[in-house]
Amino acid sequence: MTKTFTTGRLVIIAALLGAVIFGAVNLIASNTLRGARIDLTQQKLFSLSNGTKLMLGEIAEPIRFRFFMSSGLTREAPQIAAFASRVRAMLDAYVASSKGKIIIEVIDPKPYSEEEDRAVAFGISPMQASNGDRLFFGLAATNSTTGKATIAAFSPEREAYLEYDLTRLVAELDRKGKAVVALIDGMNLQGNPQLGMREQQVLVQMKQFFDVQPLQGEVTELPEKTRVLMVVQPQNLSDKTLFAIDQWVMSGGATLIFVDPHAESQVGPRGQPPADSSSDLQKLFAAWGVRYDATKAVADPGFALQTERMINGRPASMSNLPWIAVHDEGLRKDDAILAQLSAMVMTTVGSFESAKAGVSLRPLVTASKKAGILPAEQMKDRNADLRALLVKIEPPASPPVIAARLNGTLESAYPKAPEGVTPKGELLTRNSKLVNVILVGDADMLMDRTWVQRRNVMGSEVAQAFANNGDFVINAIEQMAGGVALADLRGRGVSWRPFELIQQKEQEANQRYRAKEQALQERLKDAEQKLQELARGGQKGTEVLTPEQMKTIEKFKGDLLATREELRAVQFDLRKDVDWIKNAVIAVNVALVPIVVGVLALLLAFRSRRRALPRKDA
């Protein structure tokens, strides 16, 4: 006998089966799809860059994240709720991409609890709540030994660089000790006491953060554990040294290169100006696909420093076209290296262009839109009238690139090793990893005279920076020492996305309201002044108001009531459009999905009813 089920029982069974399937799918997904995520934001705010993923996949030892976030933080500061959600999502993305090397521990440091003491011990900076409690929003990370790194407080101002800060923290824990910087120095940054030349401040700062190892003579290999190679004013380098630089770059080694069409600060062996003050890596640049002409320099009326020169026996003020202070649009603030910098001073600067398909330059520092390229020889003379050069400047389609990151597929300048050199490993004829190279067209920017002034403070000489040249070098080395992961990162957008239409309506309403309010206030002020005049100029010696004064007062009261009513009407009318838009947005977000689901359910139900139900034979 065949057992039949009523429609009600079928619905109940279907609902139970749906609940079981839903639970099973969630259980399976939570275990097998934990690392899977889809980022639908316009600027990929919740996704990791390829460089970061590559670095996380190569972590050598386990790292533990301790994420301190007070539960009352978003209640106290609701404006950072979206940022806090993004921080948590990004931390989860790091854990998911680390192949089990990163473990996260989320801690809510309640007031007067052990967790609060742990946050303070790790160096997390507290914020003061309105009720006096301390709130925490920071990260402490440790490795398996004694390494520790912290982000004392996540700041919305650094949201665009959130991934950079987190990746730098991981990179710091994944390596031990100071990063080794190999230095090929053609500007004598170390100074010379015998010639009265002091060590340059940029090198002093580098030694505070890194293990700087200057290289002398012919270089056939770099020091062990080198993280960054810094090449300054390269002149007359041998094939063996060029080959060592080339193979380092081909292997993905971080390289910071400073060349110059005219290095004013360079001195020769005996303290005299050198016979040739220009520098180039022509053989390497040509193979890598970089166009750089050491005989040409940037002339920039937009960023030029003002100077005074004696012309025909008279002082004349003019723009020193080759000496520039780059600021504002000349600094790419979307790159973490330059994000916090204000200005960089450079003198007689060279420029770079891409000269080969598959090779590109990502600008870091550019000249102004008024700048052009002129022969460097014309700008070397310190007594020349530079005003005559203004008519020769022909600005190109885009501002000249002064400093840039090199990207793409590079060809080696050495298809075979130079004579007498045996490569330690495989000879690389093209880059085997992502390129990590920064090119800068000025070596003088590293010298004190370009960005530092010295002052006597209580008997001690103190160096004070008036430009960010040193900060640029330190930031660049720090970022490059973290590998391609950090070098590949630029500032992203922020998670706060305002309702632009609503803001526009509110601004229009506010402008119209303010204009109307000011007009009405003027009317009231005029009426008050008229009353005072009537009171002072009324019937002399008596306080009794005349019929004319009484009539004026009544008119003023009527104007006052009408003005207040008009203000209320203006406020209501101007808020009406804004409220309508807000209500429409809420309705779409809250009601649209249930309505769509309900319509689909009704369509399915109507379709099932049209089907013929099975009937039992007589």
VEXDREN-2710 file (C-alpha; in Angstrom, 1 decimal):
% VEXDREN-2710
k/r/px/py/pz
1/MET/0.0/0.0/0.0
2/THR/1.5/3.3/-1.0
3/LYS/1.5/5.9/1.7
4/THR/0.7/9.5/0.7
5/PHE/1.8/12.8/2.3
6/THR/-0.3/15.8/2.6
7/THR/1.0/19.2/1.4
8/GLY/1.5/20.3/5.0
9/ARG/3.7/17.3/5.8
10/LEU/5.7/17.8/2.7
11/VAL/6.4/21.4/3.7
12/ILE/7.5/20.4/7.2
13/ILE/9.8/17.7/5.8
14/ALA/11.2/20.1/3.3
15/ALA/11.8/22.7/6.0
16/LEU/13.6/20.1/8.2
17/LEU/15.7/18.9/5.3
18/GLY/16.6/22.4/4.4
19/ALA/17.7/23.2/8.0
20/VAL/19.9/20.0/8.0
21/ILE/21.4/20.8/4.6
22/PHE/22.0/24.4/5.7
23/GLY/23.8/23.3/8.9
24/ALA/25.8/20.7/7.0
25/VAL/26.9/23.2/4.3
26/ASN/28.0/25.7/7.0
27/LEU/29.9/23.1/8.9
28/ILE/31.7/21.9/5.8
29/ALA/32.4/25.4/4.6
30/SER/33.8/26.6/8.0
31/ASN/36.4/23.8/7.8
32/THR/37.2/23.6/4.1
33/LEU/36.6/27.2/2.9
34/ARG/37.9/29.1/5.9
35/GLY/40.5/30.9/3.7
36/ALA/38.2/31.6/0.8
37/ARG/36.9/35.2/0.5
38/ILE/35.5/37.4/-2.1
39/ASP/36.3/41.1/-2.1
40/LEU/33.7/43.2/-4.0
41/THR/35.0/46.6/-2.8
42/GLN/36.1/49.0/-5.6
43/GLN/39.6/49.4/-4.3
44/LYS/40.0/45.8/-3.0
45/LEU/40.2/47.0/0.6
46/PHE/40.0/43.5/2.1
47/SER/42.4/41.8/-0.3
48/LEU/46.2/41.2/0.0
49/SER/48.6/42.2/-2.7
50/ASN/50.6/39.5/-4.5
51/GLY/53.8/40.6/-2.8
52/THR/52.2/40.1/0.7
53/LYS/50.9/36.7/-0.2
54/LEU/54.3/35.7/-1.5
55/MET/56.0/36.8/1.7
56/LEU/53.4/35.1/4.0
57/GLY/53.9/31.9/2.1
58/GLU/57.7/32.0/2.9
59/ILE/57.5/32.8/6.6
60/ALA/60.2/30.8/8.4
61/GLU/58.9/30.6/11.9
62/PRO/55.5/30.9/13.6
63/ILE/54.1/34.3/14.5
64/ARG/51.4/35.0/17.0
65/PHE/49.1/38.0/16.6
66/ARG/47.5/39.4/19.8
67/PHE/44.8/41.8/18.7
68/PHE/43.7/44.0/21.5
69/MET/40.3/45.6/20.9
70/SER/38.0/46.8/23.6
71/SER/34.4/45.9/23.2
72/GLY/33.3/49.4/24.0
73/LEU/35.5/51.0/21.3
74/THR/32.9/51.3/18.6
75/ARG/30.2/52.5/21.0
76/GLU/32.5/55.2/22.2
77/ALA/33.7/56.1/18.7
78/PRO/31.2/54.8/16.2
79/GLN/32.9/56.7/13.4
80/ILE/35.7/54.1/13.3
81/ALA/33.5/51.1/13.2
82/ALA/34.1/50.5/9.5
83/PHE/37.8/50.8/10.0
84/ALA/37.8/48.4/13.0
85/SER/35.9/45.8/10.9
86/ARG/38.5/46.2/8.1
87/VAL/41.4/45.7/10.5
88/ARG/39.9/42.5/11.8
89/ALA/39.2/41.3/8.3
90/MET/42.7/42.0/7.2
91/LEU/44.2/40.2/10.2
92/ASP/42.1/37.2/9.2
93/ALA/43.3/37.4/5.7
94/TYR/47.0/37.3/6.9
95/VAL/46.2/34.2/9.0
96/ALA/44.5/32.5/6.1
97/SER/47.4/33.2/3.7
98/SER/50.2/32.2/6.1
99/LYS/49.7/28.4/5.8
100/GLY/49.4/28.1/9.5
101/LYS/52.4/30.2/10.4
102/ILE/50.4/33.0/11.9
103/ILE/48.0/32.5/14.8
104/ILE/45.7/35.2/16.0
105/GLU/44.4/35.8/19.5
106/VAL/41.6/38.3/19.9
107/ILE/41.6/40.0/23.3
108/ASP/39.0/42.3/24.9
109/PRO/40.9/44.1/27.7
110/LYS/38.2/44.9/30.2
111/PRO/38.9/47.6/32.8
112/TYR/41.0/46.3/35.7
113/SER/41.5/42.9/34.2
114/GLU/44.6/40.8/33.5
115/GLU/44.0/41.4/29.8
116/GLU/44.3/45.2/30.3
117/ASP/47.6/44.6/32.1
118/ARG/48.8/42.5/29.2
119/ALA/47.9/45.2/26.7
120/VAL/49.9/47.8/28.7
121/ALA/52.8/45.4/29.1
122/PHE/53.0/44.9/25.3
123/GLY/53.0/48.6/24.8
124/ILE/49.5/49.1/23.4
125/SER/48.5/52.7/23.8
126/PRO/45.2/53.3/25.6
127/MET/42.5/55.8/24.7
128/GLN/40.4/57.5/27.3
129/ALA/36.6/56.8/27.2
130/SER/34.0/59.3/28.3
131/ASN/33.5/57.4/31.6
132/GLY/37.2/57.3/32.3
133/ASP/37.8/53.7/31.2
134/ARG/40.8/52.8/29.1
135/LEU/40.1/51.5/25.6
136/PHE/42.6/49.6/23.4
137/PHE/42.9/49.1/19.7
138/GLY/46.3/47.8/18.8
139/LEU/48.3/44.7/17.8
140/ALA/51.2/42.9/19.5
141/ALA/53.1/40.2/17.5
142/THR/55.8/37.8/18.6
143/ASN/57.8/35.1/17.0
144/SER/59.0/31.8/18.4
145/THR/62.1/33.5/20.0
146/THR/62.4/36.9/21.5
147/GLY/61.2/39.0/18.6
148/LYS/58.4/41.4/19.3
149/ALA/56.7/44.1/17.2
150/THR/53.7/46.2/17.9
151/ILE/51.3/48.6/16.4
152/ALA/50.5/50.6/19.5
153/ALA/47.2/52.0/18.1
154/PHE/45.5/51.5/14.8
155/SER/44.8/55.0/13.5
156/PRO/42.2/55.8/10.8
157/GLU/44.7/58.3/9.4
158/ARG/46.9/55.4/8.4
159/GLU/44.1/53.3/6.9
160/ALA/45.4/53.7/3.4
161/TYR/48.6/52.1/4.6
162/LEU/47.1/49.4/6.7
163/GLU/48.5/46.5/4.6
164/TYR/51.9/48.1/4.5
165/ASP/52.0/48.5/8.3
166/LEU/51.0/44.9/8.9
167/THR/53.3/43.5/6.2
168/ARG/56.2/45.5/7.6
169/LEU/55.5/44.1/11.1
170/VAL/55.5/40.5/9.8
171/ALA/58.7/41.1/7.8
172/GLU/60.4/42.6/10.9
173/LEU/59.6/39.5/13.0
174/ASP/60.6/37.1/10.2
175/ARG/64.2/38.4/10.1
176/LYS/66.7/38.6/13.0
177/GLY/68.9/41.6/13.7
178/LYS/69.4/44.8/11.7
179/ALA/69.1/44.6/7.9
180/VAL/72.5/44.7/6.1
181/VAL/72.9/47.5/3.6
182/ALA/75.8/47.2/1.2
183/LEU/77.0/50.7/0.2
184/ILE/79.0/51.5/-3.0
185/ASP/79.7/55.2/-2.2
186/GLY/81.0/57.6/-4.9
187/MET/80.1/60.8/-2.9
188/ASN/82.2/60.0/0.2
189/LEU/79.3/60.0/2.6
190/GLN/81.7/58.7/5.4
191/GLY/83.6/62.0/5.2
192/ASN/87.3/62.7/5.6
193/PRO/88.6/64.1/8.9
194/GLN/91.9/65.0/7.2
195/LEU/90.1/67.3/4.8
196/GLY/87.7/68.6/7.4
197/MET/84.8/66.7/5.9
198/ARG/82.3/65.3/8.5
199/GLU/80.2/62.1/8.1
200/GLN/77.0/63.0/6.3
201/GLN/73.8/63.0/8.3
202/VAL/72.0/60.6/6.0
203/LEU/74.7/57.9/6.7
204/VAL/74.5/58.7/10.5
205/GLN/70.8/58.0/10.4
206/MET/71.2/54.9/8.3
207/LYS/73.6/53.4/10.8
208/GLN/71.0/53.9/13.6
209/PHE/68.5/51.6/11.8
210/PHE/70.6/49.3/9.6
211/ASP/73.9/47.5/9.5
212/VAL/75.7/49.6/6.8
213/GLN/78.7/47.9/5.2
214/PRO/80.7/50.2/2.8
215/LEU/82.3/48.3/-0.1
216/GLN/85.8/49.4/-1.3
217/GLY/87.6/48.8/-4.5
218/GLU/86.4/46.2/-7.0
219/VAL/83.2/44.3/-5.8
220/THR/82.8/40.7/-6.9
221/GLU/80.2/39.7/-4.4
222/LEU/78.0/41.3/-1.7
223/PRO/78.3/40.8/2.0
224/GLU/76.5/37.8/3.5
225/LYS/72.9/38.6/4.5
226/THR/72.7/41.7/2.4
227/ARG/69.2/43.0/2.2
228/VAL/69.6/46.2/0.2
229/LEU/72.4/47.4/-2.1
230/MET/72.8/51.2/-2.3
231/VAL/74.8/52.5/-5.2
232/VAL/75.7/56.3/-5.0
233/GLN/77.4/58.2/-7.8
234/PRO/78.8/55.2/-9.7
235/GLN/81.8/56.2/-11.8
236/ASN/84.2/54.1/-13.7
237/LEU/83.0/50.8/-12.2
238/SER/84.7/47.7/-13.5
239/ASP/82.9/44.9/-15.4
240/LYS/83.3/42.7/-12.3
241/THR/81.5/45.2/-10.1
242/LEU/78.8/45.9/-12.7
243/PHE/78.3/42.1/-13.1
244/ALA/77.8/41.8/-9.3
245/ILE/75.2/44.6/-9.3
246/ASP/73.5/43.2/-12.4
247/GLN/73.2/39.6/-11.0
248/TRP/71.9/41.0/-7.6
249/VAL/69.1/42.9/-9.5
250/MET/68.3/39.8/-11.6
251/SER/67.9/37.8/-8.5
252/GLY/65.3/40.2/-7.2
253/GLY/67.7/41.9/-4.8
254/ALA/66.6/45.3/-3.4
255/THR/68.7/48.0/-5.0
256/LEU/68.7/51.8/-4.5
257/ILE/70.6/53.7/-7.2
258/PHE/71.6/57.4/-7.1
259/VAL/73.0/58.8/-10.4
260/ASP/73.6/62.5/-11.2
261/PRO/74.3/64.6/-14.3
262/HIS/76.3/67.0/-12.2
263/ALA/77.1/66.3/-8.5
264/GLU/78.1/69.8/-7.2
265/SER/79.0/68.4/-3.8
266/GLN/81.4/65.7/-5.0
267/VAL/85.1/66.2/-4.2
268/GLY/88.1/64.5/-5.6
269/PRO/90.8/62.6/-3.7
270/ARG/92.6/65.8/-2.7
271/GLY/89.5/67.8/-1.9
272/GLN/89.3/69.4/-5.3
273/PRO/86.3/69.2/-7.7
274/PRO/86.5/66.1/-9.8
275/ALA/87.3/66.2/-13.5
276/ASP/83.9/64.6/-14.2
277/SER/81.0/65.2/-11.8
278/SER/78.4/63.1/-13.7
279/SER/77.6/59.5/-13.1
280/ASP/75.8/56.8/-15.0
281/LEU/75.2/53.0/-15.2
282/GLN/74.8/53.2/-19.0
283/LYS/75.7/49.5/-19.7
284/LEU/73.2/48.2/-17.1
285/PHE/70.5/50.8/-17.9
286/ALA/70.6/50.0/-21.6
287/ALA/70.1/46.3/-20.9
288/TRP/67.4/46.9/-18.4
289/GLY/65.4/49.1/-20.7
290/VAL/66.0/52.4/-18.8
291/ARG/66.7/55.7/-20.7
292/TYR/68.9/58.1/-18.8
293/ASP/71.1/60.8/-20.3
294/ALA/73.9/62.1/-18.0
295/THR/74.4/65.1/-20.3
296/LYS/70.8/66.4/-19.7
297/ALA/69.3/67.8/-16.6
298/VAL/65.8/69.1/-15.4
299/ALA/65.1/72.8/-15.6
300/ASP/62.1/73.5/-13.5
301/PRO/60.6/77.0/-13.0
302/GLY/57.7/75.5/-11.0
303/PHE/59.8/74.0/-8.2
304/ALA/62.9/76.2/-8.6
305/LEU/64.5/77.8/-5.5
306/GLN/65.0/81.6/-5.6
307/THR/68.6/82.8/-5.7
308/GLU/70.5/86.1/-6.2
309/ARG/73.3/86.3/-8.7
310/MET/75.6/89.2/-9.8
311/ILE/74.7/90.0/-13.4
312/ASN/76.7/92.8/-15.1
313/GLY/77.9/93.9/-11.7
314/ARG/74.4/94.2/-10.2
315/PRO/72.5/91.7/-8.0
316/ALA/69.6/90.1/-9.7
317/SER/67.0/87.8/-8.2
318/MET/66.0/84.8/-10.3
319/SER/64.8/81.2/-10.2
320/ASN/67.6/78.7/-9.9
321/LEU/66.2/76.3/-12.5
322/PRO/68.4/73.3/-11.7
323/TRP/68.0/73.6/-7.9
324/ILE/64.5/72.5/-6.9
325/ALA/62.3/71.9/-3.8
326/VAL/59.9/69.2/-4.9
327/HIS/56.6/69.2/-3.0
328/ASP/52.8/68.7/-3.3
329/GLU/52.0/67.1/-6.7
330/GLY/55.7/66.2/-7.3
331/LEU/55.6/63.6/-4.5
332/ARG/53.5/60.5/-5.0
333/LYS/51.7/60.4/-1.7
334/ASP/50.0/57.1/-2.5
335/ASP/53.4/55.3/-2.0
336/ALA/54.2/54.6/1.7
337/ILE/57.8/55.9/1.3
338/LEU/56.5/59.4/0.6
339/ALA/53.2/59.4/2.4
340/GLN/54.3/61.6/5.3
341/LEU/56.9/63.7/3.5
342/SER/56.5/67.4/2.7
343/ALA/59.4/68.4/0.5
344/MET/62.7/67.2/-1.0
345/VAL/65.5/69.5/-2.1
346/MET/67.6/68.4/-5.2
347/THR/70.2/70.0/-7.3
348/THR/70.9/69.5/-11.1
349/VAL/68.7/66.5/-11.4
350/GLY/68.6/63.8/-14.1
351/SER/65.4/62.1/-15.4
352/PHE/64.4/58.6/-16.4
353/GLU/62.2/57.0/-19.1
354/SER/61.3/53.5/-20.1
355/ALA/63.1/52.5/-23.3
356/LYS/61.8/48.9/-23.8
357/ALA/58.5/47.1/-24.1
358/GLY/57.7/45.1/-20.9
359/VAL/59.7/47.6/-18.7
360/SER/57.9/50.4/-16.9
361/LEU/58.7/53.1/-14.3
362/ARG/56.4/53.8/-11.5
363/PRO/57.1/57.5/-10.6
364/LEU/57.9/58.4/-7.0
365/VAL/59.2/61.9/-7.5
366/THR/58.5/64.1/-10.5
367/ALA/59.3/67.6/-11.6
368/SER/56.5/70.2/-12.0
369/LYS/54.4/70.5/-15.1
370/LYS/56.4/73.6/-16.2
371/ALA/59.7/71.6/-16.2
372/GLY/61.8/70.7/-19.3
373/ILE/65.0/69.0/-20.1
374/LEU/68.1/71.1/-21.0
375/PRO/71.8/70.3/-21.5
376/ALA/73.4/70.0/-18.0
377/GLU/76.4/72.0/-19.2
378/GLN/74.2/75.1/-19.6
379/MET/73.2/75.0/-16.0
380/LYS/76.6/74.2/-14.3
381/ASP/77.8/77.8/-14.5
382/ARG/77.0/79.4/-11.1
383/ASN/77.5/82.9/-12.6
384/ALA/75.2/82.5/-15.6
385/ASP/72.0/84.4/-16.0
386/LEU/69.5/81.6/-15.8
387/ARG/66.7/83.8/-17.0
388/ALA/68.0/83.3/-20.5
389/LEU/67.2/79.6/-20.2
390/LEU/63.5/80.1/-19.5
391/VAL/62.7/80.6/-23.2
392/LYS/64.5/77.3/-24.1
393/ILE/62.3/75.1/-21.8
394/GLU/59.8/73.0/-23.7
395/PRO/57.7/71.0/-21.2
396/PRO/57.1/67.4/-22.3
397/ALA/53.7/65.7/-22.4
398/SER/54.2/64.6/-18.8
399/PRO/56.5/65.9/-16.0
400/PRO/60.0/64.5/-16.0
401/VAL/60.5/61.5/-13.7
402/ILE/63.2/62.2/-11.1
403/ALA/62.8/59.0/-9.0
404/ALA/60.9/55.9/-9.8
405/ARG/60.5/52.2/-9.2
406/LEU/61.6/49.9/-12.0
407/ASN/59.2/47.2/-13.0
408/GLY/58.9/44.5/-15.6
409/THR/61.1/41.8/-17.2
410/LEU/64.7/42.9/-17.3
411/GLU/67.4/41.5/-19.5
412/SER/70.9/41.0/-18.0
413/ALA/73.7/43.1/-19.4
414/TYR/75.9/40.0/-19.2
415/PRO/74.9/37.0/-21.2
416/LYS/78.1/35.5/-19.9
417/ALA/80.2/36.3/-16.9
418/PRO/83.2/38.6/-17.3
419/GLU/86.6/37.1/-17.6
420/GLY/88.0/36.0/-14.3
421/VAL/84.6/35.8/-12.6
422/THR/82.9/32.5/-11.7
423/PRO/79.3/32.9/-10.7
424/LYS/78.5/31.4/-7.3
425/GLY/75.2/30.1/-8.6
426/GLU/73.3/30.0/-11.9
427/LEU/74.0/32.8/-14.3
428/LEU/70.8/34.8/-14.6
429/THR/70.1/36.3/-18.1
430/ARG/66.8/37.9/-16.9
431/ASN/65.2/38.6/-13.6
432/SER/64.1/35.4/-11.8
433/LYS/61.9/37.3/-9.3
434/LEU/60.0/40.5/-9.2
435/VAL/62.2/43.6/-9.6
436/ASN/62.9/45.6/-6.5
437/VAL/64.8/48.6/-7.8
438/ILE/64.5/52.4/-7.1
439/LEU/66.3/54.9/-9.4
440/VAL/67.0/58.5/-8.2
441/GLY/68.4/61.1/-10.6
442/ASP/70.4/63.1/-8.0
443/ALA/73.2/62.2/-5.6
444/ASP/73.6/65.6/-4.1
445/MET/70.3/65.1/-2.2
446/LEU/72.3/62.9/0.2
447/MET/74.7/65.6/1.2
448/ASP/74.1/67.8/4.3
449/ARG/74.2/71.1/2.4
450/THR/71.0/70.1/0.5
451/TRP/68.7/69.3/3.4
452/VAL/70.4/69.9/6.8
453/GLN/71.4/73.0/8.7
454/ARG/73.5/73.0/11.8
455/ARG/72.8/75.1/14.9
456/ASN/74.5/75.7/18.2
457/VAL/72.1/74.7/21.0
458/MET/73.6/75.2/24.5
459/GLY/77.1/74.7/23.3
460/SER/76.4/71.6/21.2
461/GLU/76.0/71.5/17.5
462/VAL/72.7/70.1/16.4
463/ALA/71.7/69.1/12.9
464/GLN/68.2/70.2/11.9
465/ALA/66.5/69.1/8.7
466/PHE/64.7/71.6/6.6
467/ALA/63.7/69.0/3.9
468/ASN/62.8/65.3/4.0
469/ASN/65.8/63.9/2.0
470/GLY/67.0/61.7/4.9
471/ASP/63.5/60.5/5.6
472/PHE/63.1/59.4/2.0
473/VAL/66.3/57.3/2.1
474/ILE/65.4/55.7/5.4
475/ASN/61.9/54.9/4.3
476/ALA/63.1/53.5/1.0
477/ILE/65.7/51.2/2.6
478/GLU/63.2/50.1/5.3
479/GLN/60.6/49.3/2.8
480/MET/63.0/47.5/0.4
481/ALA/64.6/45.5/3.2
482/GLY/61.2/44.0/3.7
483/GLY/61.4/42.5/0.2
484/VAL/59.1/42.8/-2.8
485/ALA/56.1/42.5/-0.5
486/LEU/56.7/46.0/0.9
487/ALA/58.1/47.4/-2.2
488/ASP/55.0/46.4/-4.1
489/LEU/52.6/48.1/-1.7
490/ARG/51.1/51.5/-2.3
491/GLY/48.5/53.4/-0.3
492/ARG/44.9/52.2/-0.9
493/GLY/41.7/53.9/-0.4
494/VAL/39.8/53.9/2.9
495/SER/36.8/51.9/3.9
496/TRP/34.7/55.0/4.8
497/ARG/32.6/55.6/1.7
498/PRO/30.1/58.5/2.4
499/PHE/26.8/58.9/0.6
500/GLU/28.0/61.6/-1.7
501/LEU/24.5/62.5/-3.0
502/ILE/23.3/63.0/0.6
503/GLN/26.3/65.1/1.5
504/GLN/25.8/67.2/-1.6
505/LYS/22.2/67.8/-0.7
506/GLU/23.2/68.7/2.9
507/GLN/25.8/71.1/1.7
508/GLU/23.3/72.8/-0.7
509/ALA/20.8/73.0/2.1
510/ASN/23.3/74.4/4.5
511/GLN/24.4/77.0/2.1
512/ARG/20.9/78.1/1.3
513/TYR/19.9/78.0/5.0
514/ARG/22.9/80.1/6.0
515/ALA/22.2/82.7/3.3
516/LYS/18.6/83.0/4.4
517/GLU/19.5/83.0/8.0
518/GLN/22.0/85.9/7.5
519/ALA/19.4/87.8/5.6
520/LEU/16.8/87.4/8.3
521/GLN/19.3/88.3/11.0
522/GLU/20.1/91.5/9.1
523/ARG/16.4/92.3/9.1
524/LEU/16.2/91.7/12.9
525/LYS/19.3/93.8/13.5
526/ASP/17.9/96.7/11.4
527/ALA/14.6/96.6/13.3
528/GLU/16.4/96.6/16.7
529/GLN/18.5/99.6/15.6
530/LYS/15.4/101.4/14.5
531/LEU/13.7/100.7/17.9
532/GLN/16.8/102.1/19.7
533/GLU/16.8/105.2/17.5
534/LEU/13.1/105.8/18.2
535/ALA/13.7/105.3/22.0
536/ARG/16.5/107.8/22.0
537/GLY/14.9/110.3/19.6
538/GLY/11.3/110.1/21.0
539/GLN/9.7/112.7/23.0
540/LYS/12.4/114.4/24.9
541/GLY/12.5/114.0/28.7
542/THR/9.6/111.5/28.8
543/GLU/9.4/107.7/28.8
544/VAL/5.9/107.6/27.4
545/LEU/5.9/105.9/24.0
546/THR/4.2/107.8/21.2
547/PRO/1.6/106.1/18.9
548/GLU/4.2/106.0/16.2
549/GLN/6.6/104.1/18.4
550/MET/3.9/101.7/19.5
551/LYS/3.0/101.1/15.8
552/THR/6.7/100.4/15.0
553/ILE/7.0/98.0/17.9
554/GLU/4.0/96.1/16.8
555/LYS/5.4/95.9/13.3
556/PHE/8.7/94.6/14.7
557/LYS/6.9/91.9/16.7
558/GLY/5.0/90.8/13.6
559/ASP/8.3/90.7/11.6
560/LEU/9.9/88.7/14.4
561/LEU/7.2/86.0/14.4
562/ALA/7.1/85.9/10.6
563/THR/10.9/85.6/10.5
564/ARG/10.9/82.6/12.9
565/GLU/8.1/80.9/11.0
566/GLU/10.0/81.5/7.8
567/LEU/13.2/80.0/9.3
568/ARG/11.3/76.9/10.3
569/ALA/9.8/76.5/6.9
570/VAL/13.2/76.9/5.2
571/GLN/14.7/74.2/7.5
572/PHE/11.9/71.8/6.8
573/ASP/12.0/72.3/3.1
574/LEU/15.7/71.9/2.8
575/ARG/15.8/68.8/5.0
576/LYS/13.0/67.2/3.0
577/ASP/15.1/66.2/0.0
578/VAL/17.9/64.8/2.3
579/ASP/15.4/62.8/4.4
580/TRP/13.7/61.4/1.3
581/ILE/17.0/60.2/-0.1
582/LYS/18.0/58.6/3.3
583/ASN/14.7/56.9/3.6
584/ALA/14.9/55.6/0.1
585/VAL/18.4/54.1/0.7
586/ILE/17.2/52.5/4.0
587/ALA/14.2/51.1/2.2
588/VAL/16.2/49.6/-0.6
589/ASN/18.8/48.0/1.7
590/VAL/16.3/46.7/4.3
591/ALA/13.2/45.8/2.3
592/LEU/14.5/45.0/-1.2
593/VAL/16.0/41.6/-0.4
594/PRO/13.0/40.3/1.6
595/ILE/10.7/41.5/-1.2
596/VAL/12.7/39.7/-3.9
597/VAL/12.8/36.5/-1.8
598/GLY/9.1/36.7/-1.2
599/VAL/8.3/37.2/-4.9
600/LEU/10.5/34.2/-5.8
601/ALA/8.8/32.1/-3.1
602/LEU/5.3/33.0/-4.5
603/LEU/6.3/32.2/-8.0
604/LEU/7.6/28.8/-6.9
605/ALA/4.5/28.1/-4.9
606/PHE/2.2/29.1/-7.8
607/ARG/4.2/26.9/-10.2
608/SER/4.0/23.8/-7.8
609/ARG/0.3/24.2/-7.5
610/ARG/-0.2/24.0/-11.2
611/ARG/1.5/20.6/-11.3
612/ALA/-0.9/17.6/-11.1
613/LEU/-0.8/15.8/-7.8
614/PRO/-0.4/12.0/-7.9
615/ARG/-3.7/10.2/-7.4
616/LYS/-4.3/6.8/-6.0
617/ASP/-5.9/4.4/-8.4
618/ALA/-9.3/3.1/-7.6
END
